[in-house]
Amino acid sequence: MPTADPVTERFTGDLPRMDPSEAASLVPREAVVATSGFGNVGYPKAVPEAIAAAEATHELTVLTGGSVGGEIDTALVDSGDLVRRFPYPGTGAIRAAANDGRVAFHDRHVSRLGDEVRFGGLVEGVDVAIVEAVAVGEDWLIPSPSIGQTPAYVEAADRLVVEVNRSQPLALQALHDVYLPGPPPDREPIPLSDPGGRIGGPTVSFDPETLVAVVETDRRDATYEFREPTDVDRAIGANFRGWLAREAGRNPTMRESIRLQFGVGAVGNALMGSLADLETDLDGERELVYFGEVFQDGLLELVDDGTLETASATALALTRAGQDRLFADVDRYAESIVLRPVDVTNAPGLIQRFGVVAVNSALEVDLYGHVNSTHIGGTQVNTGVGGSGDYNRAGLVTVVALPSTARDGDVSRVVPMVPHVDHTEHDVDVVVTEHGVADLRGRSPTERAGRLLEVAHPEYRPALQTYRDRAERRGGHVPHDLEEAFSWRSSTPEE
């Protein structure tokens, strides 16, 4: 297994090379299939499509690390081969199938997935792991633009199929730092003392007896396409940057460095861009560090202009242009960027150790600070919780950033009561909209309601205040008029 010298060949050793349809034929009709992929990158493409195109229909339970492209979440849905899915619905096809009951979808906090699969808490074994790589040997592989849950899934699988993708540069190995925590109850602490440190190597090891197929491909990822920042996005970014500068001025843990995490999406990408001017808001120079799960285009800008010293993530969730930019100069970016398994990036102990400020978006927030990130109207799944819960529960400060309205202003995102709760009031510290910052720390429920009213859209504040007054007349620690609360419509996503 290579550990020191860079790998220069895509294929090393005596490997069972075959075409996608041959590899697909090795997947049992009823099977648990675990794949690589996180942030719409690094997922297998040819073999899942070959499974969907096969004459026989499968009944597959599919686990991925996070969101993946249509080769999995559309093709396998349309073919009827997918019956159960964990943990993140990445396309319209899988969302529709989950909502109408054709696919049994179950959401999870992604930091738990590796352990749940390795030790039998979620599925009873993995029949086949199908993973994308940039190179493979007889007992090792090098992941492509995401690591995600690949090490855990490969370890758990009875059979392993590897897609070696020539469209992904071999140089990506310079970014990878693969470390898989040992099993409980004698698990050692993860020995990472600095966000930019390295504790592993570029390869994922496996039992050579499990490798049943190696397929060569040459297809790009279905990358993210972030919309251009709007005036609302820029106003949210300015409010967040102002709050962060004030927090850094009063919080002793931020005297030398600020460690941040951002959720994937257009709002998160816009917030990253707002940090370019952060230094002018601070009373002293501080190192800016990213310790999160996805590396987006906004961070590329910060690395290039010297604002961001270090970035640790599990996936390069970039646009096509962002991928081209990074792929053209991987070695330079590897001086600042490191990719790790989700078991490390989302480990609560490390998030706490490094004092990470967690910044995630949401569909809506209610007057008492509960957050709905995933379900429109409380019933229609739109996205997965991903790693937001991992960071919200363990972060130094938890920030929820969102526009105050949806549907071109027709729906308020600040509501009396969210119809689905992903993050409770106990895990939300600060809410930022284009209208201001609501710092909820140390506030009672009624005090939180007052602060959240101030960041709601002005057109909806009177109705929210009327609701608040009615609810408070009914009394209680968390005052509610349930009949009135349930009559409010839920918001839709901005992306």
N, C-alpha and C positions, 0 to 999 in steps of 0.2 A: 504493500500500500504506500503510495507516494506521500511524503509528509514535508520534505524540505525543498527539493528541486521542483520547479514548475512542470506541470504535465504539458507535453508538446504534441501528443497524439490523441485523437478522439477515441480510438479503440486500442486496448492493450490486452494481449493474451488470447486464449482460445475461447471465443464467445459464441453463444447460440444466436447468430444473426438470422433474421427472417423479415418478411414483409408484414405490414400492419394486419392484414387479414389472417395470416398464420398466427400471429401473436394473439389476436382477438379470439381465435378458436380455442385458446388455452384457458379462457375465462369460463368457469362453470355457468350453467343456465341460471342457477340460484347461487348468488355469491355476495359477499361483502368485499367491495373494491375500495381501496384507499388510494388517493392520487396526490401528487404534488400540486402546488399552486397556491398562491396567496396574492391578493391585490391585483387580480387579473393577469398575472404573469407567472411563468415557470410551470405551467400545467401541461400534461400530455395532450396531444391533439390528434395524431393519426390513429392510434389504437382505439380510443373512445368512439371516433367516427366509424371505424371498421366494425365495432360492436353494434353500433346503431344500424349499419348497412347490412348486417348479417341476416340471413333468412330466418334463423331461429330467434324467437323473442326471449329475452332474459328477464329475470326478476332480481334487480340489483339494488343493494344498499350501497350508496356512494358517500364516502367521506373525503373531504378535501381539507386543506389547511384554512382556506378562506374563500374569497370569490375567485371564480375561474370563468373561462370564456364559453362561447356557445357550442364548441366541440363537445363539451360535457353537459352543460346545463340547458342546452337547447336540443342538440341532436338526440341525446338519450331520452329526453322527455317526449319529443315528437315521435320517436320510434316505439315508445311504450316499454322500453327496457328498464327505466328507472322507477322504482317503487318506493324507495325511502332515501332521504337525503339529510346529511349533516354537513356543516353547521351554518351555511351562508348562501342565500338565494341570489345568484349573481346576474341572472338574465330575466327578461320579461316572461319567458317560457316557464322557467322553474317557479317564478312567483305565482303565475296563473295556475299552475298545476298544484302548488301548495294550497292556494286559496280555494280551489274547487274540489280538493280532496283526492285528486289523481295520484299525488305523491305525498307520502307522509313525511312532513318536514319537521325537524326538531332543532331548535336553536341552542347553542352552547356558548359559554365564555371560552374563547379559544385557548387561553392558557391551560385549561383543564383537559383539552382533547387528547394530547399525547399520552398522558397518564391513563385516561379513561380507556383508550384503545389498547395500550400496552398491557394493562392489568385487568381488563375484562369488565370495566364498569359501564361501557356503552354498547359494545357489541361482543359477541362471543367468538373472538378471533377474526383475523383478516385473511380472506382466501387469496387475494391478489393485490399487490401494490403496483400501480402503474405510475412511474415518475419520469419527469424530464430531466435530462442532464446535458452537460457540455462535453463530458468525457466519461468513459466507463472502463473498468478493468475487471478481472475475474472475481474480486471481492471488495471493490470500492467503486464509487461514482462521485462525480463533482456536480452539484446542483446548478441549475441555470439562474435566472434573475430572482428567484425566491427560494428560501429554504423552508420556511413555514414548519409544517409537521413532518417533513420528509424523513428525518432520522428515526422518529418514533414509529412511523408507518412502515418503513422498511424493516425495522427490527421485529415488528409484530406480524409481518406477512408470511404466509406459507410459501407463496410464489412471488417472484419479482420480475416485472417487465420494465425495461429501461428504454425510453426514447432519447436518442442522442440527436440534439437539434443543432445543425450546422449554422443556422441563422443567429445563434447566440455565441458570442466570442469566447474562446478558451480563456481569455484574460480575466473573465469573471471570477476565476478561482482566487485571484488576489484579494477579492472582497470577503471571501467566505471564512467564517470562524465557527466550525461545527463542534458543538459540545452537547451531549445528551446526559442529563442528570441521571444518577443511579436510582434504583428502586427504593421506595420506602420499605420498612420503617428505619433503615439505617442510611438514608440519603444524606450525603455531605452537603454543606452549603455550597452554592455555586461560587467558585473562586474568582469572581470578577470584581476587582476593586476600583476600576475606573471605566466609565462608559466607553472609552476608546480602546481599552485593553483587549488582548486576545488570549483565549484559554484553550483553543482547539486548533484545528487545521482545515484545509479546504475540502476534505473528502468525507463522505458518508460510507461507513463500512457495512458489509453484510455477509451473511453466510453464503459461500459460493454455491452451495447445494440448492439455494432458493432461486437462483437466477435461471429463468426459463426462456427468456427472449430478449434480444436487443434489436431495436428498430431504428433505422436512420431516417431523420426528417429534416426539413428545411423550411419551416414556417414560422412567421413572426407571431407574437402574442396579440390577442385582442386587447390592446392597451386602453387605458382610460383616456377619455377626451373631456377635459375640464372646460366648462364654458368660461368666457371672458369675465373677469370680475365686474360686478355692477357697482353703481354708486352705493347701494345698500351694503354690499360686501366690503367696500372700502371704508364705509363709516363704521362697520363692526370692527374691522381691523384697526382703525384709529382708536376706537374706544378700548379695545383689548390692549393695544400697545401702551396707551396711557395708564391703564390699570396695572400692567406688568411693571412699568417703570416705577410707579408708586409702591407697589408691593416689594420690588427689589430694594427700594430705599428704606423700607421699614423691617424687612424680614432678614434676620441675621444669617440664615442659611444661604442667602443669595449674594453675600458680600463679594465673593470671588467669581462665582459662576452661576448661570441660570440654566437649568436642565428642563427641557420641554418635550412634550409629546403632542402630536396633532392627529386627529382622525382623518381618514381618507375622504376626499370629496372636494367640491369646488370651494366651499366655505373654508375648509382647512387649508387648502392651497392658497387662498387669498390671505388668510391670516399669516401664513408663513411669509408671504411677500411683504406684509406690513412691518416685519421685523428689521428690514433693511435700514430703517431710520431709528431703530431703538436706541442706539448708542447716544444719539443727540438728546434723548429724554432722560438718560441716567446721570446720576451725580458722580459717577466714577466708572472706569473701564471694567467690564466683566466679561469673562469667557462665556460664549453662547454654545450650548451643547444640545444635541437632539438625541433622546433615548426613547424610541417609539417602535411601532411595528411596521409602518410603511414610510418609504422615502419617496416624496413627490417632487414635481418640477420646481415648486417654490423653494425647496431646499437646495436644489442645484444652483439657483441664483445666489443663495446665501453662501454656499461653499465657494463659488467663483469670485465673489466680491470680498471674501475674507471675513464675513460676518460670523459664519458658522465654523467653529474649530473642529468639531467631531460630530459624526452622525452614526448612530447604531440603529439598525432596523432588521426586519426579516424579509422584506421584499422591496424591489425597485418598482413601485407603483407609478410608473412614468407614462406620459403620453408618447406617441410614436416619435415626435421630435425630441423629447427628453431622452428616450432610449438611444436614439442616434447620437445625441450629444455625449452621453456617458460612454456608450460603446466605443466611440472614436478615441477616447482618452481614459480608458479604464485605469491604467496604472497611476495616473495622476490623482484620479478621484479616490483610489484605494488608500491614499495617504490620509484621507479624512473619513471615508465611509467603510463600515464593516457590516456584514450581513450574518445573522445568527438564527438558530431555531427559535420558534415561538416559546418553547420551554424556558428560554433565557430572556428574550426581549420582553415578555409579558409576565415574568416571574414577580409576584408581589414583593418578595424580599428585596429584589434589586430595585424595583420602582421606589420602595421606601428608602433603601440605602442611598440612592442617588438623589433623593429629594426632587422627584420629577413633578413638574406642573402639568397636569393632564388637561388637554383642550380638545373637546369633542363637540360635534354638532348634534342636532336632534330634530324630530318632527315638531314637538311641542313641549311646553313646560306649564305646569299648573301653578296657581297662586301660592301654593305651599312648598314648591320646589321639587315635586316629583316630575320625572322626565320620561317621555315616550320617544324612543328612538326608532322603533321598528314597525309599528302597526298603524295603518291609516284607519281612523274611526274605531280603533281598538280591535278590529277584526281582520283587516286585510293586511297580510304580511307584505312589507315593502323592501325590507333589508334585514340583515342579521345584526345581533348586538356586537358581534366581532370581539375586539379587545377593549372596547370602551369601558366595560365593567371592570376589567382587570386594572385599568389605570385609574378609574374613578374611585375605586375602593381603596387603592394603595397610594395614590398620588399625594404629594405634599399639599397641593391645592387643586381642587377639581373645578374646571371652568366649562360651562356649556355655552356655546356661541351659536346663535341662530337669528335669522331675520324675524322681525316681529309679526309678519303676515305671510300668507301663502295665497296662491290663486290670484295673482295680480292685486292683492290687497283685499280680496273678498273674505278671507278667513284669518282670524287672529291665531297666532301660534302661542300666545299666552292665554290659557283657558282656566275656567274654575277648577276642573278636575280632569286629569288625563284619563282616557278610557283604557289605557294599557300602560303599565309601569315597568320600565326597564331599569331605571335608576331611582332609588328612593331619595327622599329629602335628606337622609343621613349621609349620602354620598355626593351631594351637590353643594358646592361652596359659593360659586359665583356664576351669575347668568349675564351674558353680554348680548345686547341687540344693537341695532343702529341708533337706538334712542338712549343708550347709556349702559351703565354697569350696576347690577344689583348684587351687592355683597351680602350673602345670607348667613355668614358665619356668626354663630352665637345668638341668632335671632329666634324669637318664638314664632309659632306659625302665623299669628296675626301680624307680627312685625315683618315677616317674610312677604306676606301678601302685599303690604304697603310698599315694600321696595320693588317687588315685581310689577306692580301697577305702574311704577314710574318708568319702566323700560318697555312696557307694552306700547303698541301703536296708539297715538292720541285719539284716533277715531273709535277705538274699542275701550278706552279707559272708562268712559261713563258707564257702559254696560257692565264692565267688570266691577266697578265700584258699587253699582246697584246690587250686583250679586253678592259682593262682600258684605254690604250692609244687611241684606236679608239673611245671609248665613249667620252673621254675628248675633242677630236678634234671636236665633234659635239656640245659640250658646254652644259650649263645648270647647275643648282644647284646640281642635282643628275644626272650625265652624264650616258646615256645609248645608246647602239646600239641595239634597240629592236629586229631586225631581227637576229642578232648574239646571243643575250641573249636567245631567245627562242629555239635555236638550241642545247643548252647544255642539257645533260640528267640529270634527277633528280635521287637522291640517293635512296637506299633501307635501311631498318633498320638493325642494327647490331644484334638484338636479334631474 
